[in-house]
Amino acid sequence: MSVRLQIIIAVFIIVALVVIVNMIRKKRLELRYALAWLLVGIGVLILDCFPSLIDWIAQKLGIVNPVNMLFFLGFCFSLIIIFVLTISVSRTSIRIKQLTQELALFEKREDK
C-alpha cells in the first residue's frame, strides 16, 4: 500500500472518530453503542499505520492471505454488532411490554 493511500485512510479514520466522539458528547449517540465503532476505528488506524502487522497476525493464525484475515475480522465485527443490537432490542421490547401493562392497570384503577 502506498504512503499516500495510508495517509488518506488515516485522515478518513481520524475524521470518523472525531465525528463519533462529537456525537457522543452531544448525546446523539450512546457510548455503549459507539464503543465498538471506536475500537474498530482505532484498530483500523493501527493496521493502517503498521501494514505489516496484518501480515504477521494472519501468519500467526495460519491464514494464508491477509485479505482473508480482514474479511474474517469484518465478519466477526458484524456478528458482535448484530448481537449487541439484538440484546438492546430485546430489552427495549420487554420494557415496552411492562410499561404497557402498568399503564393498562393504572388506567383501569382510574376508571373505577
Secondary structure, DSSP 8 states (H G I E B T S, - for coil): --HHHHHHHHHHHHHHHHHHHHHHHTTSS-HHHHHHHHHHHHHHHHHHH-THHHHHHHHHHT-S-HHHHHHHHHHHHHHHHHHHHHHHHHHHHHHHHHHHHHHHHHHHHHH-
